[in-house]
């Protein structure tokens, strides 16, 4: 799925919805080839480490491919 133009602001840092220790950095609004829209949450699971994770709003893991492409790990979409 390809990302939509970036509209997120990095100073909107709030705790991620799954674990209060996760630091949500921003969201990427994406759309797949069939027109389905997704919101990818980019967060840091360990605030003291430079590790970034990606998931959908429902917690489904997403793999970062490049700046304009993500892949849902479970489905390969």
PyMOL Python script that loads the backbone (N, CA, C, O; Angstrom):
from pymol import cmd

cmd.read_pdbstr("""\
ATOM      1  N   UNK A   1       0.830  -1.170   0.000  1.00  0.00           N
ATOM      2  CA  UNK A   1       0.000   0.000   0.000  1.00  0.00           C
ATOM      3  C   UNK A   1       0.876   1.235   0.000  1.00  0.00           C
ATOM      4  O   UNK A   1       1.931   1.242   0.634  1.00  0.00           O
ATOM      5  N   UNK A   2       0.477   2.236  -0.669  1.00  0.00           N
ATOM      6  CA  UNK A   2       1.237   3.477  -0.805  1.00  0.00           C
ATOM      7  C   UNK A   2       0.750   4.500   0.214  1.00  0.00           C
ATOM      8  O   UNK A   2      -0.432   4.519   0.558  1.00  0.00           O
ATOM      9  N   UNK A   3       1.644   5.345   0.695  1.00  0.00           N
ATOM     10  CA  UNK A   3       1.264   6.359   1.676  1.00  0.00           C
ATOM     11  C   UNK A   3       0.628   7.549   0.977  1.00  0.00           C
ATOM     12  O   UNK A   3       0.874   7.804  -0.202  1.00  0.00           O
ATOM     13  N   UNK A   4      -0.182   8.260   1.716  1.00  0.00           N
ATOM     14  CA  UNK A   4      -0.761   9.513   1.264  1.00  0.00           C
ATOM     15  C   UNK A   4       0.248  10.617   1.588  1.00  0.00           C
ATOM     16  O   UNK A   4       1.194  10.368   2.335  1.00  0.00           O
ATOM     17  N   UNK A   5       0.078  11.814   1.057  1.00  0.00           N
ATOM     18  CA  UNK A   5       0.997  12.902   1.394  1.00  0.00           C
ATOM     19  C   UNK A   5       1.075  13.098   2.899  1.00  0.00           C
ATOM     20  O   UNK A   5       0.066  12.999   3.598  1.00  0.00           O
ATOM     21  N   UNK A   6       2.272  13.377   3.396  1.00  0.00           N
ATOM     22  CA  UNK A   6       2.488  13.496   4.834  1.00  0.00           C
ATOM     23  C   UNK A   6       1.801  14.735   5.377  1.00  0.00           C
ATOM     24  O   UNK A   6       1.967  15.840   4.862  1.00  0.00           O
ATOM     25  N   UNK A   7       1.025  14.523   6.432  1.00  0.00           N
ATOM     26  CA  UNK A   7       0.348  15.622   7.106  1.00  0.00           C
ATOM     27  C   UNK A   7       0.608  15.580   8.601  1.00  0.00           C
ATOM     28  O   UNK A   7       0.106  16.424   9.343  1.00  0.00           O
ATOM     29  N   UNK A   8       1.377  14.619   9.041  1.00  0.00           N
ATOM     30  CA  UNK A   8       1.600  14.459  10.478  1.00  0.00           C
ATOM     31  C   UNK A   8       2.620  15.473  10.985  1.00  0.00           C
ATOM     32  O   UNK A   8       3.495  15.932  10.252  1.00  0.00           O
ATOM     33  N   UNK A   9       2.475  15.805  12.272  1.00  0.00           N
ATOM     34  CA  UNK A   9       3.403  16.728  12.915  1.00  0.00           C
ATOM     35  C   UNK A   9       4.147  15.955  13.988  1.00  0.00           C
ATOM     36  O   UNK A   9       3.529  15.310  14.835  1.00  0.00           O
ATOM     37  N   UNK A  10       5.469  16.016  13.956  1.00  0.00           N
ATOM     38  CA  UNK A  10       6.272  15.266  14.916  1.00  0.00           C
ATOM     39  C   UNK A  10       6.105  15.760  16.344  1.00  0.00           C
ATOM     40  O   UNK A  10       6.429  15.023  17.275  1.00  0.00           O
ATOM     41  N   UNK A  11       5.616  16.973  16.556  1.00  0.00           N
ATOM     42  CA  UNK A  11       5.442  17.442  17.920  1.00  0.00           C
ATOM     43  C   UNK A  11       4.112  16.989  18.512  1.00  0.00           C
ATOM     44  O   UNK A  11       3.744  17.455  19.589  1.00  0.00           O
ATOM     45  N   UNK A  12       3.381  16.099  17.849  1.00  0.00           N
ATOM     46  CA  UNK A  12       2.149  15.497  18.369  1.00  0.00           C
ATOM     47  C   UNK A  12       2.464  14.186  19.076  1.00  0.00           C
ATOM     48  O   UNK A  12       1.750  13.205  18.874  1.00  0.00           O
ATOM     49  N   UNK A  13       3.497  14.137  19.887  1.00  0.00           N
ATOM     50  CA  UNK A  13       3.914  12.897  20.539  1.00  0.00           C
ATOM     51  C   UNK A  13       3.005  12.603  21.733  1.00  0.00           C
ATOM     52  O   UNK A  13       2.921  13.376  22.687  1.00  0.00           O
ATOM     53  N   UNK A  14       2.327  11.455  21.643  1.00  0.00           N
ATOM     54  CA  UNK A  14       1.484  10.977  22.739  1.00  0.00           C
ATOM     55  C   UNK A  14       1.737   9.498  22.919  1.00  0.00           C
ATOM     56  O   UNK A  14       2.342   8.862  22.057  1.00  0.00           O
ATOM     57  N   UNK A  15       1.281   8.940  24.030  1.00  0.00           N
ATOM     58  CA  UNK A  15       1.491   7.512  24.280  1.00  0.00           C
ATOM     59  C   UNK A  15       0.692   6.687  23.290  1.00  0.00           C
ATOM     60  O   UNK A  15      -0.436   7.042  22.951  1.00  0.00           O
ATOM     61  N   UNK A  16       1.273   5.580  22.819  1.00  0.00           N
ATOM     62  CA  UNK A  16       0.579   4.668  21.901  1.00  0.00           C
ATOM     63  C   UNK A  16      -0.561   3.986  22.642  1.00  0.00           C
ATOM     64  O   UNK A  16      -0.561   3.928  23.872  1.00  0.00           O
ATOM     65  N   UNK A  17      -1.522   3.476  21.903  1.00  0.00           N
ATOM     66  CA  UNK A  17      -2.736   2.940  22.499  1.00  0.00           C
ATOM     67  C   UNK A  17      -2.537   1.591  23.181  1.00  0.00           C
ATOM     68  O   UNK A  17      -3.358   1.229  24.023  1.00  0.00           O
ATOM     69  N   UNK A  18      -1.513   0.843  22.871  1.00  0.00           N
ATOM     70  CA  UNK A  18      -1.347  -0.482  23.443  1.00  0.00           C
ATOM     71  C   UNK A  18      -0.585  -0.481  24.762  1.00  0.00           C
ATOM     72  O   UNK A  18      -0.909  -1.250  25.667  1.00  0.00           O
ATOM     73  N   UNK A  19       0.399   0.356  24.874  1.00  0.00           N
ATOM     74  CA  UNK A  19       1.233   0.373  26.069  1.00  0.00           C
ATOM     75  C   UNK A  19       1.620   1.813  26.360  1.00  0.00           C
ATOM     76  O   UNK A  19       2.174   2.485  25.490  1.00  0.00           O
ATOM     77  N   UNK A  20       1.342   2.302  27.562  1.00  0.00           N
ATOM     78  CA  UNK A  20       1.671   3.694  27.859  1.00  0.00           C
ATOM     79  C   UNK A  20       3.153   4.012  27.734  1.00  0.00           C
ATOM     80  O   UNK A  20       3.523   5.177  27.583  1.00  0.00           O
ATOM     81  N   UNK A  21       4.017   2.983  27.796  1.00  0.00           N
ATOM     82  CA  UNK A  21       5.454   3.219  27.662  1.00  0.00           C
ATOM     83  C   UNK A  21       5.855   3.454  26.203  1.00  0.00           C
ATOM     84  O   UNK A  21       6.922   4.007  25.939  1.00  0.00           O
ATOM     85  N   UNK A  22       5.002   3.036  25.250  1.00  0.00           N
ATOM     86  CA  UNK A  22       5.292   3.250  23.830  1.00  0.00           C
ATOM     87  C   UNK A  22       5.114   4.727  23.493  1.00  0.00           C
ATOM     88  O   UNK A  22       4.154   5.358  23.936  1.00  0.00           O
ATOM     89  N   UNK A  23       6.014   5.261  22.730  1.00  0.00           N
ATOM     90  CA  UNK A  23       5.942   6.658  22.342  1.00  0.00           C
ATOM     91  C   UNK A  23       5.501   6.746  20.883  1.00  0.00           C
ATOM     92  O   UNK A  23       6.255   6.407  19.971  1.00  0.00           O
ATOM     93  N   UNK A  24       4.288   7.200  20.683  1.00  0.00           N
ATOM     94  CA  UNK A  24       3.758   7.345  19.334  1.00  0.00           C
ATOM     95  C   UNK A  24       4.414   8.563  18.691  1.00  0.00           C
ATOM     96  O   UNK A  24       4.374   9.662  19.245  1.00  0.00           O
ATOM     97  N   UNK A  25       5.017   8.365  17.523  1.00  0.00           N
ATOM     98  CA  UNK A  25       5.706   9.451  16.839  1.00  0.00           C
ATOM     99  C   UNK A  25       4.773  10.176  15.877  1.00  0.00           C
ATOM    100  O   UNK A  25       4.674  11.403  15.913  1.00  0.00           O
ATOM    101  N   UNK A  26       4.084   9.419  15.011  1.00  0.00           N
ATOM    102  CA  UNK A  26       3.154  10.011  14.054  1.00  0.00           C
ATOM    103  C   UNK A  26       2.361   8.907  13.376  1.00  0.00           C
ATOM    104  O   UNK A  26       2.565   7.726  13.655  1.00  0.00           O
ATOM    105  N   UNK A  27       1.451   9.297  12.479  1.00  0.00           N
ATOM    106  CA  UNK A  27       0.653   8.354  11.686  1.00  0.00           C
ATOM    107  C   UNK A  27       0.913   8.606  10.210  1.00  0.00           C
ATOM    108  O   UNK A  27       1.141   9.739   9.784  1.00  0.00           O
ATOM    109  N   UNK A  28       0.874   7.543   9.453  1.00  0.00           N
ATOM    110  CA  UNK A  28       0.933   7.630   7.996  1.00  0.00           C
ATOM    111  C   UNK A  28      -0.424   7.162   7.476  1.00  0.00           C
ATOM    112  O   UNK A  28      -0.876   6.070   7.821  1.00  0.00           O
ATOM    113  N   UNK A  29      -1.071   7.972   6.659  1.00  0.00           N
ATOM    114  CA  UNK A  29      -2.345   7.597   6.063  1.00  0.00           C
ATOM    115  C   UNK A  29      -2.066   6.972   4.712  1.00  0.00           C
ATOM    116  O   UNK A  29      -1.487   7.609   3.832  1.00  0.00           O
ATOM    117  N   UNK A  30      -2.483   5.704   4.545  1.00  0.00           N
ATOM    118  CA  UNK A  30      -2.138   4.913   3.367  1.00  0.00           C
ATOM    119  C   UNK A  30      -3.386   4.424   2.652  1.00  0.00           C
ATOM    120  O   UNK A  30      -4.492   4.443   3.192  1.00  0.00           O
ATOM    121  N   UNK A  31      -3.170   3.987   1.425  1.00  0.00           N
ATOM    122  CA  UNK A  31      -4.244   3.411   0.629  1.00  0.00           C
ATOM    123  C   UNK A  31      -3.655   2.303  -0.212  1.00  0.00           C
ATOM    124  O   UNK A  31      -2.601   2.475  -0.823  1.00  0.00           O
ATOM    125  N   UNK A  32      -4.343   1.141  -0.248  1.00  0.00           N
ATOM    126  CA  UNK A  32      -3.836   0.024  -1.049  1.00  0.00           C
ATOM    127  C   UNK A  32      -4.350   0.127  -2.489  1.00  0.00           C
ATOM    128  O   UNK A  32      -5.078   1.059  -2.833  1.00  0.00           O
ATOM    129  N   UNK A  33      -3.962  -0.839  -3.320  1.00  0.00           N
ATOM    130  CA  UNK A  33      -4.318  -0.830  -4.742  1.00  0.00           C
ATOM    131  C   UNK A  33      -5.824  -0.922  -4.972  1.00  0.00           C
ATOM    132  O   UNK A  33      -6.319  -0.496  -6.015  1.00  0.00           O
ATOM    133  N   UNK A  34      -6.556  -1.479  -3.998  1.00  0.00           N
ATOM    134  CA  UNK A  34      -8.005  -1.636  -4.127  1.00  0.00           C
ATOM    135  C   UNK A  34      -8.774  -0.442  -3.574  1.00  0.00           C
ATOM    136  O   UNK A  34     -10.004  -0.429  -3.617  1.00  0.00           O
ATOM    137  N   UNK A  35      -8.074   0.553  -3.061  1.00  0.00           N
ATOM    138  CA  UNK A  35      -8.717   1.754  -2.541  1.00  0.00           C
ATOM    139  C   UNK A  35      -9.018   1.719  -1.054  1.00  0.00           C
ATOM    140  O   UNK A  35      -9.580   2.680  -0.527  1.00  0.00           O
ATOM    141  N   UNK A  36      -8.660   0.630  -0.351  1.00  0.00           N
ATOM    142  CA  UNK A  36      -8.872   0.551   1.093  1.00  0.00           C
ATOM    143  C   UNK A  36      -7.893   1.480   1.804  1.00  0.00           C
ATOM    144  O   UNK A  36      -6.707   1.514   1.477  1.00  0.00           O
ATOM    145  N   UNK A  37      -8.398   2.227   2.772  1.00  0.00           N
ATOM    146  CA  UNK A  37      -7.564   3.179   3.503  1.00  0.00           C
ATOM    147  C   UNK A  37      -7.139   2.601   4.845  1.00  0.00           C
ATOM    148  O   UNK A  37      -7.899   1.891   5.503  1.00  0.00           O
ATOM    149  N   UNK A  38      -5.906   2.921   5.238  1.00  0.00           N
ATOM    150  CA  UNK A  38      -5.331   2.448   6.483  1.00  0.00           C
ATOM    151  C   UNK A  38      -4.614   3.591   7.172  1.00  0.00           C
ATOM    152  O   UNK A  38      -4.183   4.552   6.535  1.00  0.00           O
ATOM    153  N   UNK A  39      -4.495   3.469   8.482  1.00  0.00           N
ATOM    154  CA  UNK A  39      -3.713   4.414   9.259  1.00  0.00           C
ATOM    155  C   UNK A  39      -2.591   3.627   9.938  1.00  0.00           C
ATOM    156  O   UNK A  39      -2.847   2.810  10.822  1.00  0.00           O
ATOM    157  N   UNK A  40      -1.353   3.876   9.522  1.00  0.00           N
ATOM    158  CA  UNK A  40      -0.195   3.199  10.098  1.00  0.00           C
ATOM    159  C   UNK A  40       0.351   4.068  11.227  1.00  0.00           C
ATOM    160  O   UNK A  40       0.683   5.236  11.030  1.00  0.00           O
ATOM    161  N   UNK A  41       0.435   3.470  12.411  1.00  0.00           N
ATOM    162  CA  UNK A  41       0.974   4.178  13.566  1.00  0.00           C
ATOM    163  C   UNK A  41       2.467   3.873  13.658  1.00  0.00           C
ATOM    164  O   UNK A  41       2.878   2.712  13.672  1.00  0.00           O
ATOM    165  N   UNK A  42       3.254   4.914  13.720  1.00  0.00           N
ATOM    166  CA  UNK A  42       4.708   4.789  13.862  1.00  0.00           C
ATOM    167  C   UNK A  42       5.028   5.126  15.308  1.00  0.00           C
ATOM    168  O   UNK A  42       4.712   6.215  15.785  1.00  0.00           O
ATOM    169  N   UNK A  43       5.661   4.177  16.007  1.00  0.00           N
ATOM    170  CA  UNK A  43       5.929   4.408  17.416  1.00  0.00           C
ATOM    171  C   UNK A  43       7.281   3.846  17.819  1.00  0.00           C
ATOM    172  O   UNK A  43       7.895   3.064  17.093  1.00  0.00           O
ATOM    173  N   UNK A  44       7.721   4.259  18.974  1.00  0.00           N
ATOM    174  CA  UNK A  44       8.975   3.797  19.549  1.00  0.00           C
ATOM    175  C   UNK A  44       8.625   2.958  20.784  1.00  0.00           C
ATOM    176  O   UNK A  44       8.177   3.511  21.789  1.00  0.00           O
ATOM    177  N   UNK A  45       8.821   1.621  20.728  1.00  0.00           N
ATOM    178  CA  UNK A  45       8.416   0.758  21.841  1.00  0.00           C
ATOM    179  C   UNK A  45       9.265   0.952  23.099  1.00  0.00           C
ATOM    180  O   UNK A  45       8.796   0.680  24.204  1.00  0.00           O
ATOM    181  N   UNK A  46      10.478   1.409  22.947  1.00  0.00           N
ATOM    182  CA  UNK A  46      11.375   1.643  24.079  1.00  0.00           C
ATOM    183  C   UNK A  46      11.886   3.066  23.972  1.00  0.00           C
ATOM    184  O   UNK A  46      12.747   3.346  23.138  1.00  0.00           O
ATOM    185  N   UNK A  47      11.376   3.980  24.802  1.00  0.00           N
ATOM    186  CA  UNK A  47      11.717   5.396  24.660  1.00  0.00           C
ATOM    187  C   UNK A  47      13.210   5.699  24.658  1.00  0.00           C
ATOM    188  O   UNK A  47      13.629   6.691  24.060  1.00  0.00           O
ATOM    189  N   UNK A  48      14.020   4.876  25.308  1.00  0.00           N
ATOM    190  CA  UNK A  48      15.453   5.158  25.399  1.00  0.00           C
ATOM    191  C   UNK A  48      16.263   4.586  24.239  1.00  0.00           C
ATOM    192  O   UNK A  48      17.458   4.860  24.125  1.00  0.00           O
ATOM    193  N   UNK A  49      15.617   3.786  23.367  1.00  0.00           N
ATOM    194  CA  UNK A  49      16.321   3.179  22.226  1.00  0.00           C
ATOM    195  C   UNK A  49      15.803   3.749  20.920  1.00  0.00           C
ATOM    196  O   UNK A  49      14.648   4.165  20.828  1.00  0.00           O
ATOM    197  N   UNK A  50      16.653   3.767  19.918  1.00  0.00           N
ATOM    198  CA  UNK A  50      16.277   4.272  18.604  1.00  0.00           C
ATOM    199  C   UNK A  50      15.716   3.128  17.745  1.00  0.00           C
ATOM    200  O   UNK A  50      16.245   2.832  16.674  1.00  0.00           O
ATOM    201  N   UNK A  51      14.636   2.490  18.227  1.00  0.00           N
ATOM    202  CA  UNK A  51      13.969   1.399  17.525  1.00  0.00           C
ATOM    203  C   UNK A  51      12.575   1.889  17.159  1.00  0.00           C
ATOM    204  O   UNK A  51      11.848   2.388  18.017  1.00  0.00           O
ATOM    205  N   UNK A  52      12.197   1.751  15.895  1.00  0.00           N
ATOM    206  CA  UNK A  52      10.893   2.209  15.435  1.00  0.00           C
ATOM    207  C   UNK A  52      10.062   1.020  14.995  1.00  0.00           C
ATOM    208  O   UNK A  52      10.566   0.130  14.310  1.00  0.00           O
ATOM    209  N   UNK A  53       8.792   0.996  15.380  1.00  0.00           N
ATOM    210  CA  UNK A  53       7.862  -0.065  14.993  1.00  0.00           C
ATOM    211  C   UNK A  53       6.678   0.553  14.266  1.00  0.00           C
ATOM    212  O   UNK A  53       6.393   1.743  14.401  1.00  0.00           O
ATOM    213  N   UNK A  54       5.993  -0.288  13.488  1.00  0.00           N
ATOM    214  CA  UNK A  54       4.862   0.155  12.690  1.00  0.00           C
ATOM    215  C   UNK A  54       3.714  -0.820  12.886  1.00  0.00           C
ATOM    216  O   UNK A  54       3.924  -2.033  12.914  1.00  0.00           O
ATOM    217  N   UNK A  55       2.487  -0.290  13.024  1.00  0.00           N
ATOM    218  CA  UNK A  55       1.313  -1.150  13.134  1.00  0.00           C
ATOM    219  C   UNK A  55       0.079  -0.366  12.708  1.00  0.00           C
ATOM    220  O   UNK A  55       0.078   0.864  12.686  1.00  0.00           O
ATOM    221  N   UNK A  56      -0.976  -1.115  12.370  1.00  0.00           N
ATOM    222  CA  UNK A  56      -2.256  -0.492  12.065  1.00  0.00           C
ATOM    223  C   UNK A  56      -2.938  -0.117  13.375  1.00  0.00           C
ATOM    224  O   UNK A  56      -2.482  -0.506  14.450  1.00  0.00           O
ATOM    225  N   UNK A  57      -4.025   0.635  13.284  1.00  0.00           N
ATOM    226  CA  UNK A  57      -4.743   1.056  14.491  1.00  0.00           C
ATOM    227  C   UNK A  57      -5.229  -0.122  15.324  1.00  0.00           C
ATOM    228  O   UNK A  57      -5.335  -0.009  16.545  1.00  0.00           O
ATOM    229  N   UNK A  58      -5.526  -1.253  14.684  1.00  0.00           N
ATOM    230  CA  UNK A  58      -6.020  -2.413  15.428  1.00  0.00           C
ATOM    231  C   UNK A  58      -4.887  -3.262  16.003  1.00  0.00           C
ATOM    232  O   UNK A  58      -5.149  -4.298  16.615  1.00  0.00           O
ATOM    233  N   UNK A  59      -3.639  -2.846  15.820  1.00  0.00           N
ATOM    234  CA  UNK A  59      -2.496  -3.562  16.370  1.00  0.00           C
ATOM    235  C   UNK A  59      -1.832  -4.533  15.405  1.00  0.00           C
ATOM    236  O   UNK A  59      -0.855  -5.184  15.774  1.00  0.00           O
ATOM    237  N   UNK A  60      -2.337  -4.651  14.174  1.00  0.00           N
ATOM    238  CA  UNK A  60      -1.744  -5.539  13.178  1.00  0.00           C
ATOM    239  C   UNK A  60      -0.355  -5.041  12.791  1.00  0.00           C
ATOM    240  O   UNK A  60      -0.211  -3.877  12.418  1.00  0.00           O
ATOM    241  N   UNK A  61       0.678  -5.891  12.870  1.00  0.00           N
ATOM    242  CA  UNK A  61       2.036  -5.466  12.511  1.00  0.00           C
ATOM    243  C   UNK A  61       2.163  -5.103  11.034  1.00  0.00           C
ATOM    244  O   UNK A  61       1.588  -5.759  10.165  1.00  0.00           O
ATOM    245  N   UNK A  62       2.917  -4.058  10.771  1.00  0.00           N
ATOM    246  CA  UNK A  62       3.151  -3.565   9.417  1.00  0.00           C
ATOM    247  C   UNK A  62       4.653  -3.449   9.219  1.00  0.00           C
ATOM    248  O   UNK A  62       5.375  -3.008  10.112  1.00  0.00           O
ATOM    249  N   UNK A  63       5.116  -3.847   8.041  1.00  0.00           N
ATOM    250  CA  UNK A  63       6.548  -3.761   7.712  1.00  0.00           C
ATOM    251  C   UNK A  63       6.794  -2.512   6.870  1.00  0.00           C
ATOM    252  O   UNK A  63       6.078  -2.248   5.905  1.00  0.00           O
ATOM    253  N   UNK A  64       7.803  -1.762   7.247  1.00  0.00           N
ATOM    254  CA  UNK A  64       8.233  -0.581   6.488  1.00  0.00           C
ATOM    255  C   UNK A  64       9.070  -1.064   5.305  1.00  0.00           C
ATOM    256  O   UNK A  64      10.065  -1.764   5.495  1.00  0.00           O
ATOM    257  N   UNK A  65       8.674  -0.695   4.085  1.00  0.00           N
ATOM    258  CA  UNK A  65       9.424  -1.060   2.885  1.00  0.00           C
ATOM    259  C   UNK A  65      10.304   0.118   2.451  1.00  0.00           C
ATOM    260  O   UNK A  65      11.522  -0.021   2.342  1.00  0.00           O
ATOM    261  N   UNK A  66       9.689   1.266   2.207  1.00  0.00           N
ATOM    262  CA  UNK A  66      10.415   2.507   1.918  1.00  0.00           C
ATOM    263  C   UNK A  66       9.517   3.679   2.290  1.00  0.00           C
ATOM    264  O   UNK A  66       8.445   3.473   2.859  1.00  0.00           O
ATOM    265  N   UNK A  67       9.933   4.904   1.982  1.00  0.00           N
ATOM    266  CA  UNK A  67       9.185   6.088   2.403  1.00  0.00           C
ATOM    267  C   UNK A  67       7.747   6.128   1.899  1.00  0.00           C
ATOM    268  O   UNK A  67       6.915   6.821   2.485  1.00  0.00           O
ATOM    269  N   UNK A  68       7.439   5.414   0.843  1.00  0.00           N
ATOM    270  CA  UNK A  68       6.092   5.447   0.270  1.00  0.00           C
ATOM    271  C   UNK A  68       5.412   4.089   0.259  1.00  0.00           C
ATOM    272  O   UNK A  68       4.386   3.927  -0.401  1.00  0.00           O
ATOM    273  N   UNK A  69       5.952   3.115   0.967  1.00  0.00           N
ATOM    274  CA  UNK A  69       5.399   1.769   0.873  1.00  0.00           C
ATOM    275  C   UNK A  69       5.503   1.017   2.195  1.00  0.00           C
ATOM    276  O   UNK A  69       6.566   0.964   2.813  1.00  0.00           O
ATOM    277  N   UNK A  70       4.372   0.433   2.621  1.00  0.00           N
ATOM    278  CA  UNK A  70       4.315  -0.428   3.791  1.00  0.00           C
ATOM    279  C   UNK A  70       3.676  -1.742   3.366  1.00  0.00           C
ATOM    280  O   UNK A  70       3.005  -1.806   2.335  1.00  0.00           O
ATOM    281  N   UNK A  71       3.885  -2.796   4.162  1.00  0.00           N
ATOM    282  CA  UNK A  71       3.267  -4.082   3.887  1.00  0.00           C
ATOM    283  C   UNK A  71       2.667  -4.629   5.173  1.00  0.00           C
ATOM    284  O   UNK A  71       3.328  -4.666   6.210  1.00  0.00           O
ATOM    285  N   UNK A  72       1.389  -5.060   5.098  1.00  0.00           N
ATOM    286  CA  UNK A  72       0.759  -5.705   6.249  1.00  0.00           C
ATOM    287  C   UNK A  72       1.348  -7.103   6.324  1.00  0.00           C
ATOM    288  O   UNK A  72       1.203  -7.891   5.389  1.00  0.00           O
ATOM    289  N   UNK A  73       2.011  -7.416   7.430  1.00  0.00           N
ATOM    290  CA  UNK A  73       2.756  -8.672   7.531  1.00  0.00           C
ATOM    291  C   UNK A  73       1.878  -9.906   7.405  1.00  0.00           C
ATOM    292  O   UNK A  73       2.281 -10.886   6.779  1.00  0.00           O
ATOM    293  N   UNK A  74       0.685  -9.877   7.989  1.00  0.00           N
ATOM    294  CA  UNK A  74      -0.184 -11.064   7.991  1.00  0.00           C
ATOM    295  C   UNK A  74      -0.737 -11.387   6.605  1.00  0.00           C
ATOM    296  O   UNK A  74      -0.920 -12.560   6.277  1.00  0.00           O
ATOM    297  N   UNK A  75      -1.007 -10.371   5.787  1.00  0.00           N
ATOM    298  CA  UNK A  75      -1.657 -10.602   4.493  1.00  0.00           C
ATOM    299  C   UNK A  75      -0.732 -10.382   3.303  1.00  0.00           C
ATOM    300  O   UNK A  75      -1.017 -10.857   2.204  1.00  0.00           O
ATOM    301  N   UNK A  76       0.375  -9.667   3.507  1.00  0.00           N
ATOM    302  CA  UNK A  76       1.260  -9.369   2.386  1.00  0.00           C
ATOM    303  C   UNK A  76       0.752  -8.231   1.519  1.00  0.00           C
ATOM    304  O   UNK A  76       1.344  -7.952   0.476  1.00  0.00           O
ATOM    305  N   UNK A  77      -0.333  -7.558   1.919  1.00  0.00           N
ATOM    306  CA  UNK A  77      -0.895  -6.415   1.179  1.00  0.00           C
ATOM    307  C   UNK A  77      -0.042  -5.197   1.361  1.00  0.00           C
ATOM    308  O   UNK A  77      -0.353  -4.139   0.816  1.00  0.00           O
TER     309      UNK A  77
END
""", "prot")
cmd.dss("prot")
cmd.show_as("cartoon", "prot")
cmd.util.cbc("prot")
cmd.orient("prot")
